[in-house]
């Protein structure tokens, strides 16, 4: 398991001790082919420095999901979120749903490889009404339970 974990981390471009990877409890039996992984805080900090070395990076939450030979990255912060297929050629799309601190909801956003949402895509007035991202749900196909990330 450790060599597989280290290979996954290395192939995605994260360096460091593989023991930082925490494997979350398995999904319900009807999605037994899926496994979800979440990076420990130290690994989140390691990943967060890529492209953003500010205090805002500490509010970023990252999770990984492996299903049918593919790996998806689920990322969320107070300003946006995305679901992205980062490895593999399996079927399935990237799915994302966002809810803000004021209760605004995005509806399901999906695309073949990358589904994204950014507060900054809206006008200043709209951003004030929307607030910050509070909850995001991520999944890799239409008929699977979504993984929740809370802020």
FENQUI-V98345 format. One record per residue. N is the residue number from 1. RES is the residue in three letters. PHI is phi in whole degrees, -180 to 180 (none if undefined). OMEGA is omega as a letter, one per 40 degrees, with the letter a starting at -180 (NA if undefined). Layout:
n	res	phi	omega
N	RES	PHI	OMEGA
N	RES	PHI	OMEGA
This chain:
n	res	phi	omega
1	UNK	none	a
2	UNK	-63	a
3	UNK	-70	i
4	UNK	-65	i
5	UNK	-60	a
6	UNK	-64	i
7	UNK	-64	i
8	UNK	-63	a
9	UNK	-61	a
10	UNK	-64	a
11	UNK	-68	i
12	UNK	-85	i
13	UNK	104	i
14	UNK	-99	i
15	UNK	-105	i
16	UNK	125	a
17	UNK	-70	a
18	UNK	-65	a
19	UNK	-69	i
20	UNK	-76	a
21	UNK	-85	i
22	UNK	-112	i
23	UNK	-94	a
24	UNK	-73	i
25	UNK	-56	a
26	UNK	-63	i
27	UNK	-75	i
28	UNK	-56	a
29	UNK	-55	a
30	UNK	-72	i
31	UNK	-125	a
32	UNK	-60	i
33	UNK	-80	a
34	UNK	-103	i
35	UNK	-134	i
36	UNK	-112	i
37	UNK	-129	i
38	UNK	-129	i
39	UNK	-80	i
40	UNK	-66	a
41	UNK	-52	i
42	UNK	-64	i
43	UNK	-72	i
44	UNK	-62	i
45	UNK	-63	i
46	UNK	-60	i
47	UNK	-70	a
48	UNK	-65	a
49	UNK	-71	a
50	UNK	-69	i
51	UNK	80	a
52	UNK	-157	a
53	UNK	-108	a
54	UNK	-118	i
55	UNK	-63	i
56	UNK	-61	a
57	UNK	-61	i
58	UNK	-66	i
59	UNK	-87	i
60	UNK	-80	i
61	UNK	-120	a
62	UNK	-130	i
63	UNK	-139	i
64	UNK	-123	i
65	UNK	-136	i
66	UNK	-114	i
67	UNK	-150	i
68	UNK	50	i
69	UNK	83	i
70	UNK	-114	i
71	UNK	-126	i
72	UNK	-112	i
73	UNK	-107	i
74	UNK	-111	a
75	UNK	-134	a
76	UNK	-149	i
77	UNK	-143	i
78	UNK	-68	a
79	UNK	-107	a
80	UNK	176	a
81	UNK	-161	i
82	UNK	-155	i
83	UNK	-123	a
84	UNK	-142	i
85	UNK	-78	a
86	UNK	-106	i
87	UNK	-157	i
88	UNK	103	a
89	UNK	-122	a
90	UNK	-74	i
91	UNK	-77	a
92	UNK	117	i
93	UNK	-116	i
94	UNK	-91	a
95	UNK	-122	a
96	UNK	-147	i
97	UNK	-136	a
98	UNK	-124	i
99	UNK	-130	a
100	UNK	-99	a
101	UNK	-65	i
102	UNK	-94	i
103	UNK	96	i
104	UNK	-63	a
105	UNK	-126	a
106	UNK	-82	a
107	UNK	80	a
108	UNK	-72	i
109	UNK	-109	i
110	UNK	-146	i
111	UNK	-157	a
112	UNK	-58	a
113	UNK	-118	a
114	UNK	-144	i
115	UNK	-116	a
116	UNK	-134	i
117	UNK	-146	i
118	UNK	-137	i
119	UNK	-60	a
120	UNK	-70	i
121	UNK	-78	a
122	UNK	-106	i
123	UNK	-68	a
124	UNK	-58	i
125	UNK	-65	i
126	UNK	-64	i
127	UNK	-62	i
128	UNK	-63	i
129	UNK	-69	a
130	UNK	-79	a
131	UNK	80	a
132	UNK	-106	i
133	UNK	-66	a
134	UNK	-112	i
135	UNK	-134	i
136	UNK	-134	i
137	UNK	-119	a
138	UNK	-129	i
139	UNK	-153	a
140	UNK	-113	i
141	UNK	-161	a
142	UNK	-57	a
143	UNK	-98	i
144	UNK	-119	i
145	UNK	-65	a
146	UNK	-86	i
147	UNK	-94	a
148	UNK	-91	i
149	UNK	-120	a
150	UNK	-107	i
151	UNK	-121	NA
